């Protein structure tokens, strides 16, 4: 069987079960299910690049994401059991990983599974008097904006004088560095590496946390410790939040996280996602405001985070941009990240026949250097294309009056900056997904939920344009 077939066999078994009796059904089928999981683990760590690529794709996109994107407690339980087996097998192939597990007193797969079950069940309030708290990044910046920023605000309410350390992508410093008492400690995670490579990020994370000597570790369903499976020290100082929907009534993940914070941190004011720029990003934002002028500007970010199902076809994107321009909006267009997204952006502009003003925050000479912008330099430009960092995009976005973005980081940045926003939301695998991951902020958010099989229909572009007010 191919890795994709192993993943499909597990999901087919799960789909045929009664969720309320899953543990009983699992016990009868455990041998076969663990054999499929072991085959995925072997492929995802294969020395053969093609087999490894297929194994990683089947493991994460083919199994882990479908189980967790359903938000179902039963699916999360199955993830807990199968991925524990996968992690254990991967660690046993790497002496350093096995030794690090042993340093936490984990000497068997059964102990690893039992430990994960305990931290999943723990809802004990954290003690008073914490002076330093560590928060694990969600790894994807959009999820960090939506959820980690909420957790930081709730921690600041509970522990007003504590130091809050976010372990994650160094890019978060630009977005969160302005929160009082918050600092970002960069941690790398190989999102496109082999399974063993991804797990080695945990070993470095465990070392960093030991050096930090934090009074508590809060993990909002982080991939850094594989959603709580890998240990990070004293269980009594660790709290895991899982993004599951406890019943059939779908809710925003922001609301679910706030409810968890009420239990673990104590009832307080619920928080909404918010950005707090560090000093450099604040200065950059001020420069953008001066250079872009006062004429209404709509920010458009059409990247899809590596999942093309989240994007509209190019013809629809052309119609969307043309419709905005026809309605009188100036446009700030993000070029995306990497060679593929730049090529897509070039093709889109070629199809429209537009010449644009290029703006560069990357230092690669791709346009006017942001650091050298003068007052009102871009005040009359109708279409501006931005090249650069996520912090630079956020700084420019703060100068815009409206935003349009797919279900990716762009929607969460706009909402957290209170920029009114429209989201063509498509490519989901569960009907609860658009509400669960809906961007939240203090400004208006209009989500246009587009069934994936209908995203090529022109009426959806008209629906998005109809949601955008006149400039």
N, C-alpha and C positions, 0 to 999 in steps of 0.2 A: 504494500500500500504506500502511496505517496504521503508526505506530511499533511497535505490538504485533506486527504481522505481520512486520516486519523482524526483530525480536528472535526471533520464533518460527522464522523461516526459518534463522537462524544455528544455533539449538539443534537444529533438525531435521537440518541438515547434520552437525553434530557427532555426534549420536546414531547416525548411519549409518556413522561411520568406525571403523576399527581404531585404538585409541589408540596402539599401538606404531608406526603409520605415519602419524601425524597430520600431521607436517611435510610429507611428500611429497604427501599428499592436499590439504593447504592450498595448496601451490604451484600446483596445477592449478585450484583454485577461488578463488584470491586476489581476482581482480577482482570477482566477484560478492559475496564476503563483505565486502570493503572498501566496496562500494557500499551494502550494508545498514548497515554501521557508520556510514558518512557520513550516511546518512539519519537514523539515530538521533541523531547529533551535532547535525545541523541542527534537528531537532525539539526536542531538549533545551535549545537556546539560542534558540528561537523567541520573537519579540516578542509573538506571540499567546498569551495566558495558557492557553487550553484546549489548544492544540497543545504548548506547553511542558510542561504538566502530564502530558499523555499521553506525551511524549518522555522525561521524567524517569522516569516509572513503567516504561515499556518498557525503558529503558536499564539502570536499576539493579535493580528488582524482576524485570524480564523477562529480563535477560541477565546482568548482572554477578553477582547473587546466585546464580542457578542454576549458573553456571560455578564460582564459588568455594565454594559450599556443598557441592559434590560432593567437595571435597578431592582431586580427581584431578590428578596432574601434567600430564596432557594438557589438561585443561580450563583449568588455570592458564596453560599455554603459549598457548592460544588467547586467553585474556584478555589476556596480555602483548602479543600481536600486534594484536588488534583495538582494545583500549583505548588503546594507544599512538597508533594512527591517529586515534581519536576525540579524544584530548587534543591532539594536534598540530593538528588542524583547529580546535578550539575556541580554542587559543592564537593561531592566526593571525588570528582575528577580533577579537582584543583586543591593541592595540599594546603596552600595558604588560606583558601576559603574554608576548608574543613577545619583547620586549626583555629580560625577565628570563631567558627561556630562552637567549637569545643571550649573556647575561652569563656563563652557565655553559659557553659554547663549543658550544652545541647549535644548529646552523644548518639542520638538515633532519630530516625524520621518520626517515630511516635512522639518523642519529646518535643520536636519542632512543631508538630501538629497540635499537641496539647497546649503548648505555650501560645500558639496563635489563637486557639479557641478561648483561652483565658483573656487575652488582651482585647479580643473582639467583644467579650461580654462585659468588660469593666466599664462602669459608669460612675465610679467613685469621684466625688469632687476633689480637685487638687487642693493641697494644704495652703493655708495663708503663709505669707512671709517669703514666697519665692523671689529671689533676687535676679536670677538669670533663667530665661526660658528659651528653649530651642524649638523652632518651627521648621518642619521639613517642607520643602517645595513640592508642588505637584508635578514638577518637571516641565510641563507645558505652560508657557507664560500666560495664555488666556485663562487657564484654570486657576493660576496663581492670582490673577487680577480679580476673578470672580469670587474666589473662596479664601485664599490665603490673606488677602487684604482685609476681609471680614474678620478672620481669626485674630489678626494682629490688633484690630481695633477693640475686639472683645477682651483680649489679654491686657491691653492698656487700661481698659476700664477696671478690670479686676486687680491688676498689679501696677498702679500708676508710676511707681518708681523703679520698676524692674527693667533690666536690659533684655531686649527681644532680639534674638539672632535667627535670621532666616538662612537656612542652608539650601542653596540652589544656584541657579544660573546667575553669574555675575551681572547680567543685564538687568536683574531686578533692582539693583542699587539705584539706577536712574528713576525707577518708578516708585520705590518704597523708601528710599533713603531720607526723605523728608519727614517721615513719621517720627515723633519724638522717641528717642531711646532705641531705635531700630537700626540694625546694621545687617548687611548681607555678607555671609561667608561663602565664597564661591565653591561649589561642588559640581564636578562634571559627571554627566551620565550619558553613556553611549547609546543614544536612542536607535542607532542603526547598526550597532555592533552585534557580535555573537552573544549568546546567552551568558556565557562565562564572563565576557567583557562587562556586561550590564551588572552582573552580580559583584564584580570587583569594585564597582562604585560604592556598593554598600560597605565593603571592608574599609575603604578610605573614610566613608561617612562615620563608621563606628569609631575610628581613630580620632577623627575631628571632634566628635561628641565627647569622647573620653577626655580630650584636652580642654574642652570648654567647661567641663564640670557643671553642666546646667542642672538646675533644681528640678526641671521637668522637660520632657520632650513631647511635643504635640505633632501628630502625624495625620493630616487631613487626606487620607487615602493617597499616599505618596508612592510613586513608582520607585523612589530611592530605596525603600525597604520592602518593595514588592507588596504594597498594600498591607503592611504589618506582619508579613510572614517572617522576615529576617529580624533577629533580635538586635536591640540597641542599648543594652544595659538593664538596669533595674526595672522590672515590670511595674513596680509601684510608682515609678516616676514617668511612666509612659502612658499616653492616652491616644487611642486610635479612633478617628471618625471615619465611618464608611458611608459612601454616597449611595445608599439604598433607599427605595421608597417602601415604607413599612406596610402600606395597604394599597388598595386599588385607586385611591384618590391621589392623582399626581400633584406634586408640589415642587416649587423651585428649590434647587440645591442650596441656595442662599438661606431660605427659610428653614430647611432641615438642619443646616449647620448652626444657625442661630439657636434653634431648639436644643441641639446638643450642647452648645456653649452654656445655655441656661442650667443644664444638669451638671456639667463638669466644672464650670467657672462660677456658677451662681447667677440667678436671674438678674438681668440688667437690661439696658436699652439695646434692642436689636440694631445691628449695623448693616449698612449697604456697602457694596464694593466702592472703593475710593483709591485714587492715586495720591501720592505725596512725593512730588519731584525732589530729588536732591538738588544741591546748590547749582551745579553745572547745568542741569536740565531746566531749572527755573530760569537761568540766564538765557539759555537757548530759546525757551518759549517766549521770553520777552523780545528777543531779537526777531523771532518769527512774527509776532504780533505787529511789530513796527514795520517789517519789510512787506508783509502781505496786504497791508492797508485795510480799509473798512468795508470794501465792497463784499457782499455775501459770498462765502466760499463753502462748498460742500466737499468733504473728504470722502474719497471712495477707495476702499481696500478690498481687492478681489482675490487675494490669496486664500487657499483652502486648507492649509496645514498638512499638505501631502495626501489629502483625500479628495480626488477630483469629483466625486459624487456630490460634494457640498457646493459645487460651482454650477452656474448656469452655462449653457453652451455659448460659444463666442458670439454667435449671431444675436443672442439675447443680451449679452454684455454690451455689444455695440449699440443695440437699441436703447439700453438703459442709459449709457453715457450720452448718446445723442438726444434722448428725451430730457435729461437734466440741462444740457446746454440750451435746448430749444425753450425751456422754461425760464431761462435767464440766470441759471446758476454758473458761477465760476467753479472750476473743478480742481481739487488737489488729489492726484492719483498716485497711490503707492505702487512702485514697480514690483514689489515682492522680494523674495529672498532666493538667491541662487540662480544658476544659469538657466534652468528650465522656466522659472517664473519670469525672468527678464525677457526670455524669448517670447513667452506668451504675451507679455505686456507690449513688446515691439509689434507682434502680429496684430494685436488688438488696435493699436494706434494706426498701423498701416491700413487695416480694413476700414477705419473711419476716415483716413486721409488727413489726419490732424498733425499739425506741427505743434510741438509743445515746448514750454520752457523747462529745461532740466535743472534740478536742484539736487546738490550732492552733499550728503553728510557722512559719506563713507571714506573720504580721502583718496578715492580712486580716480578722480578727475572726470567724473561722469556728468558734470554740470557745474553750475555756479556753486561755489563753496559756501555752505551755510555760515561758516564762521566769518565770512567777509561781507555778508549781506548788509546793505545800507537801508536806511529808512525809506519806505514806499517803493523799494526797488521792484517789487512784484505786484504792486497795487493794481496794475491794469492787465496783467497776464490772465488770459481766459482759461488756459489749461496748464497746470504745473505738475510735473512728474517728480516724485521724491525718490531719491536713492539713499539708503543709509540704515542707521540703527533703529531698533525698536524704541529706544528712548527719544531719538530724534523725531521719529514719526509721532510719538505721543506729544512731544513739545509742539510740533506743527499742528496737530489735531486740535490742541487746546485753543488755537486761534480761529477755528472754523465754526460756522453756525449750524451745520448739519453734517450727518455722516451716513454712509451706506456701507455695509460690510456683510460678508458671509458669516456662517457659524465658525469663527476662528478668533484669533486674538484681537482683530480689529474691532469687532462688536463690543468686546468687553472693555477695551481701552476707551472707546467713545462713551459708553454708558457710565463708566467709573469717573469720567471727566464731566459728567452731566451734559454732554452734547446730545441734543435730540437725534434720534437714530432710527433708521429703517433697516431691517434684516431680512433679505431673501433667504429663508431657512429651509434647506433641503438636504437630502442625503442621509436622513436618519434611519435607524434600524428598529426603533421602538416608538410608538405614538406618543409616549410620555417625554421623549427627548426634547422637542422644542420648548416645552415649558420648564423642564428640569434645568436645561442649560441656557435658558433665556437670559440675556444680559440684564443687569439690574443697575439702577442709578437713580438720581433725583430728577433727571430730565425725562421727557417722553420717549418710550421705546415701542416701536411698532414692528412686531414680528409677522412676516408674511410666510406662513407655513406652506411649503410647496411639496406635494407628493413627488418623490423622486422620479417616478415614471412620467410625470407631467411637466418636468422642468423645461422642456423644449417648447412648450406652448406659449405663444405671444401674450396671452391674457395675464400671465404672471408678471411680466415686465410692466404691463399697464397697471397692475395692482400695486407694484412697488412704487411706480411713479405717482400714482394717485395718493399714496401715503405721505409723500414729500410735500411740505407746504411751499408756497411761492417764496422766492427770496425777498 
